Amino acid sequence: MTDIILRTINLTKRYKNRLAVDHLNIEVRQGEIFGFLGPNGAGKSTTIRMILHLIFPTEGDVEIFGASLKEAGHRALERVGAVVEKPAFYGHLSALRNMEILGGLQKPVARRKIMEYLERVGLADRAGDPVRTYSHGMNQRLGLALILLKEPQLIILDEPTTGLDPQGMKEVRELILELSRERGVTVLLSSHLLYEVEMIATRMAIIHHGRLRVGGSVHDLLKQGPSEVLIKTDRPAEAMQFLKTNESYSSARIHGDGGGINVELDQERIPELNRLLVNAGFNVSAMIPQRTLETYFLNLIEGHEA
């Protein structure tokens, strides 16, 4: 049986008449990258704050490595590292000195180890610069380096790539994958960048209005239900008009670049659609399934998914 590292049990948070999190039950397994998704106001940040014992639930509990957060308090978080919102540092001190002070609160940390983690997050060449000169993205990377000093077994990241350029996002993504695959670190990743989650997460949960809407394997969930198919043909405008005459393909529309057609369609019906177009005299060069986490997420939130 797969070990459960993190479990929320009917986790609930109420603010007067507003229910921010409503009896939420999720499980995060050892060594996986777990995507925690939802629109703004869904309850993600409130849930993370309850998991980290920063705010207290109205009802329910959190288990971390089998320990009840309600009973053990901060002792349950000894093997947990987290970056939530913008990390706070001493702006007038260098990144290296911040790491020495903040990373050495419990015991001194070797400078060699500090430089190793600064190198891994791409900040080694700026280690001696005051943190006040850092961009928001650089602060995010420094926060990640700081929690890695603790060598946690569970890492909770709330929007870790906010403010990063594409190269920085790639580096953080590769670091998360390395931690999971090579070191067995479990990662709970909350992000609004759905394509980032799709590339690295193994399982996910989507919440809306504080309630769990769906959870499971990213791969399996994306295979369910209707998807979009991009059709490449020689006469896309005519092919679209032809398809719209058939009720089964009334969702047909021109693709954004004008070089094809998008149709909402179960993937098993792709051969049938291909035959229809070919028999009507259209030259079909490609049919590409377009099912993505973004389309799944939007359909679910808008009420189109079961």
C-alpha positions as CSV (number, residue, x, y, z in Angstrom):
1,M,0.0,0.0,0.0
2,T,1.3,3.5,-0.9
3,D,2.3,5.5,2.1
4,I,0.1,8.6,2.7
5,I,2.3,11.5,3.7
6,L,-0.4,14.2,4.0
7,R,-4.1,13.7,4.6
8,T,-6.8,16.3,5.3
9,I,-9.8,14.9,7.1
10,N,-13.1,16.8,6.7
11,L,-11.0,20.0,6.8
12,T,-13.2,23.0,7.2
13,K,-12.7,26.7,7.7
14,R,-15.6,29.2,8.2
15,Y,-15.3,32.9,8.4
16,K,-18.6,34.2,9.9
17,N,-21.1,33.4,7.2
18,R,-18.6,32.4,4.5
19,L,-17.4,28.8,4.2
20,A,-13.9,29.1,2.8
21,V,-13.1,25.3,2.9
22,D,-15.8,22.8,3.1
23,H,-15.1,19.3,4.6
24,L,-12.1,18.8,2.3
25,N,-10.5,15.3,2.0
26,I,-7.3,14.9,0.0
27,E,-4.4,12.5,0.2
28,V,-0.8,13.1,-0.9
29,R,1.4,10.0,-1.4
30,Q,5.0,9.5,-0.7
31,G,7.3,10.7,-3.5
32,E,4.7,12.2,-5.8
33,I,4.2,15.7,-7.1
34,F,0.6,16.6,-6.2
35,G,-1.1,19.4,-8.1
36,F,-3.5,21.4,-5.9
37,L,-5.7,23.5,-8.2
38,G,-8.6,25.8,-8.2
39,P,-9.7,29.3,-9.3
40,N,-9.0,32.4,-7.2
41,G,-11.0,32.2,-4.0
42,A,-11.5,28.5,-4.2
43,G,-9.8,27.9,-0.8
44,K,-6.3,26.8,-1.8
45,S,-4.4,29.3,0.2
46,T,-6.7,28.8,3.2
47,T,-6.1,25.0,3.0
48,I,-2.3,25.4,2.8
49,R,-2.3,27.8,5.8
50,M,-4.3,25.2,7.8
51,I,-1.9,22.5,6.8
52,L,1.1,24.6,7.9
53,H,-0.7,25.4,11.2
54,L,-0.7,29.2,10.4
55,I,-4.5,29.3,10.9
56,F,-6.8,26.9,12.7
57,P,-9.6,24.9,11.2
58,T,-13.2,25.3,12.3
59,E,-13.6,21.5,11.9
60,G,-11.6,18.6,10.8
61,D,-7.9,17.8,11.1
62,V,-4.7,17.3,9.1
63,E,-2.4,14.2,9.3
64,I,1.3,14.7,8.4
65,F,3.5,11.6,8.4
66,G,0.7,9.9,10.4
67,A,0.7,12.6,13.1
68,S,-2.4,14.6,13.9
69,L,-1.7,18.3,13.5
70,K,-4.4,19.1,16.1
71,E,-2.6,17.0,18.6
72,A,1.1,17.4,17.7
73,G,1.0,21.0,16.6
74,H,4.2,22.3,15.0
75,R,6.0,19.1,15.9
76,A,4.2,17.5,13.0
77,L,5.8,19.9,10.6
78,E,9.5,19.0,11.5
79,R,10.0,17.3,8.1
80,V,8.0,19.9,6.1
81,G,9.4,22.8,4.1
82,A,7.1,25.5,2.5
83,V,7.2,28.6,0.4
84,V,3.9,30.6,0.8
85,E,3.5,33.9,-1.0
86,K,6.7,36.1,-1.0
87,P,9.4,34.9,1.3
88,A,10.7,37.4,3.9
89,F,14.4,38.2,4.1
90,Y,16.7,40.8,5.6
91,G,16.9,43.2,2.6
92,H,20.2,44.8,3.6
93,L,22.0,41.5,3.9
94,S,23.3,39.3,1.2
95,A,21.6,36.1,0.1
96,L,24.5,34.1,1.6
97,R,24.2,35.9,5.0
98,N,20.4,35.4,5.0
99,M,20.9,31.7,4.4
100,E,23.4,31.5,7.2
101,I,21.2,33.3,9.7
102,L,17.8,31.8,8.7
103,G,19.0,28.4,7.8
104,G,21.1,28.1,10.9
105,L,18.4,29.0,13.5
106,Q,18.4,25.4,14.8
107,K,22.0,24.5,14.0
108,P,24.9,26.1,12.0
109,V,24.9,25.3,8.3
110,A,28.1,24.9,6.3
111,R,28.8,27.6,3.7
112,R,29.6,24.9,1.2
113,K,26.0,23.5,1.6
114,I,24.5,26.9,1.3
115,M,26.4,27.7,-1.9
116,E,25.3,24.3,-3.3
117,Y,21.6,25.2,-3.0
118,L,22.1,28.7,-4.2
119,E,23.8,27.2,-7.3
120,R,20.8,24.8,-7.8
121,V,18.3,27.7,-7.9
122,G,20.5,29.8,-10.1
123,L,21.6,32.4,-7.5
124,A,25.3,31.5,-6.9
125,D,26.5,34.5,-8.9
126,R,24.4,36.9,-6.8
127,A,25.1,35.3,-3.5
128,G,27.0,38.3,-2.2
129,D,24.4,40.9,-3.3
130,P,21.9,42.5,-0.9
131,V,18.5,40.8,-1.1
132,R,16.8,44.2,-1.6
133,T,18.3,44.3,-5.1
134,Y,16.6,41.0,-6.0
135,S,13.6,40.8,-8.2
136,H,10.4,39.0,-7.0
137,G,11.4,35.9,-9.0
138,M,14.8,35.9,-7.4
139,N,13.2,36.1,-4.0
140,Q,11.1,33.1,-4.9
141,R,14.2,31.1,-5.8
142,L,16.0,32.2,-2.6
143,G,13.0,31.0,-0.6
144,L,13.2,27.6,-2.3
145,A,16.9,27.4,-1.6
146,L,16.3,28.2,2.1
147,I,13.7,25.4,2.6
148,L,16.0,22.9,0.9
149,L,18.6,23.5,3.5
150,K,16.3,21.7,5.9
151,E,16.3,18.7,3.6
152,P,12.5,18.2,4.1
153,Q,10.6,15.1,3.1
154,L,7.5,17.1,2.2
155,I,7.6,20.4,0.4
156,I,4.6,22.7,0.0
157,L,4.9,25.3,-2.7
158,D,2.3,28.0,-3.3
159,E,2.8,29.5,-6.7
160,P,6.5,28.8,-6.8
161,T,7.1,30.2,-10.3
162,T,5.4,33.5,-9.9
163,G,7.6,36.3,-11.3
164,L,10.0,34.0,-12.9
165,D,11.1,34.3,-16.6
166,P,10.7,31.2,-18.8
167,Q,14.3,30.0,-18.0
168,G,13.7,30.5,-14.3
169,M,10.4,28.5,-14.5
170,K,12.2,25.7,-16.3
171,E,14.9,25.6,-13.7
172,V,12.4,25.4,-10.8
173,R,10.4,22.8,-12.7
174,E,13.5,20.6,-13.2
175,L,14.5,21.1,-9.5
176,I,11.0,19.9,-8.4
177,L,11.2,16.9,-10.7
178,E,14.7,16.0,-9.4
179,L,13.6,16.3,-5.8
180,S,10.7,13.9,-6.4
181,R,12.4,11.4,-8.7
182,E,15.9,11.2,-7.3
183,R,15.4,12.0,-3.7
184,G,11.9,10.8,-3.0
185,V,10.7,14.1,-1.8
186,T,6.9,14.6,-1.8
187,V,5.7,17.9,-3.3
188,L,2.4,19.6,-2.9
189,L,2.2,22.2,-5.7
190,S,-0.4,24.9,-5.8
191,S,-0.3,26.9,-9.0
192,H,-2.5,28.8,-11.5
193,L,-0.1,27.9,-14.3
194,L,-2.0,24.8,-15.4
195,Y,0.5,23.8,-18.1
196,E,3.3,23.8,-15.5
197,V,1.2,21.4,-13.3
198,E,0.4,19.2,-16.3
199,M,4.1,18.8,-17.1
200,I,5.2,17.6,-13.7
201,A,2.3,16.5,-11.5
202,T,1.5,12.8,-11.1
203,R,-1.9,13.4,-9.3
204,M,-4.0,16.4,-8.6
205,A,-7.1,17.7,-6.8
206,I,-9.3,20.6,-8.1
207,I,-11.3,22.5,-5.5
208,H,-14.0,25.1,-6.1
209,H,-16.0,27.0,-3.5
210,G,-13.9,25.2,-0.9
211,R,-15.1,21.8,-1.9
212,L,-13.2,19.0,-3.7
213,R,-14.5,18.7,-7.3
214,V,-12.2,16.0,-8.6
215,G,-9.0,14.2,-7.7
216,G,-6.8,11.5,-9.1
217,S,-4.1,10.7,-11.7
218,V,-3.5,13.6,-14.0
219,H,-3.1,11.2,-16.9
220,D,-6.3,9.2,-16.2
221,L,-8.4,12.4,-15.6
222,L,-7.3,13.9,-18.9
223,K,-8.4,10.7,-20.8
224,Q,-12.0,11.0,-19.5
225,G,-14.9,12.7,-21.3
226,P,-14.8,14.9,-24.4
227,S,-11.7,16.5,-25.7
228,E,-10.9,18.9,-28.5
229,V,-9.4,17.7,-31.7
230,L,-7.3,20.0,-34.0
231,I,-8.0,19.1,-37.7
232,K,-5.5,20.1,-40.3
233,T,-7.1,20.2,-43.7
234,D,-6.6,21.9,-47.1
235,R,-9.8,24.0,-46.8
236,P,-10.5,24.7,-43.2
237,A,-13.2,27.3,-43.7
238,E,-15.2,25.0,-46.0
239,A,-14.6,22.0,-43.8
240,M,-15.9,23.9,-40.7
241,Q,-19.1,24.9,-42.6
242,F,-19.5,21.3,-43.7
243,L,-19.1,20.0,-40.1
244,K,-21.6,22.5,-38.7
245,T,-24.3,21.0,-40.8
246,N,-23.9,17.8,-38.7
247,E,-25.3,18.2,-35.2
248,S,-22.5,15.9,-33.8
249,Y,-19.9,18.4,-34.9
250,S,-21.7,21.7,-34.4
251,S,-18.9,22.8,-32.0
252,A,-16.5,23.1,-35.0
253,R,-14.6,26.4,-35.2
254,I,-11.6,27.8,-36.9
255,H,-8.3,27.4,-34.9
256,G,-6.7,30.5,-33.6
257,D,-4.0,30.6,-36.4
258,G,-6.6,29.9,-39.1
259,G,-4.7,26.8,-40.2
260,G,-7.1,24.3,-38.9
261,I,-10.4,23.5,-37.1
262,N,-11.1,22.7,-33.5
263,V,-14.0,20.3,-32.7
264,E,-15.1,19.0,-29.3
265,L,-15.0,15.2,-29.7
266,D,-14.4,12.0,-27.8
267,Q,-11.0,10.6,-28.9
268,E,-12.4,7.2,-29.9
269,R,-14.6,9.0,-32.6
270,I,-11.6,10.5,-34.4
271,P,-11.4,7.8,-37.1
272,E,-15.1,8.3,-37.8
273,L,-14.6,12.0,-38.3
274,N,-11.6,11.5,-40.5
275,R,-13.6,9.2,-42.8
276,L,-16.5,11.7,-43.0
277,L,-14.1,14.5,-44.1
278,V,-12.2,12.3,-46.6
279,N,-15.5,11.0,-48.1
280,A,-16.6,14.6,-48.5
281,G,-13.5,15.4,-50.6
282,F,-11.3,17.1,-48.0
283,N,-7.6,16.3,-47.7
284,V,-6.9,15.7,-44.0
285,S,-3.2,15.9,-43.1
286,A,-3.5,15.6,-39.3
287,M,-5.9,15.1,-36.4
288,I,-4.4,16.1,-33.1
289,P,-6.1,15.5,-29.7
290,Q,-6.0,18.8,-27.8
291,R,-7.1,17.6,-24.4
292,T,-5.1,19.6,-21.8
293,L,-5.4,20.3,-18.1
294,E,-6.5,23.8,-18.9
295,T,-9.5,22.7,-21.0
296,Y,-10.3,20.1,-18.4
297,F,-10.1,22.6,-15.5
298,L,-12.2,25.2,-17.3
299,N,-14.9,22.7,-18.3
300,L,-15.0,21.4,-14.7
301,I,-15.2,24.9,-13.1
302,E,-17.8,26.0,-15.6
303,G,-19.9,22.9,-14.8
304,H,-19.4,21.0,-18.1
305,E,-17.6,18.0,-16.6
306,A,-19.4,15.2,-14.7
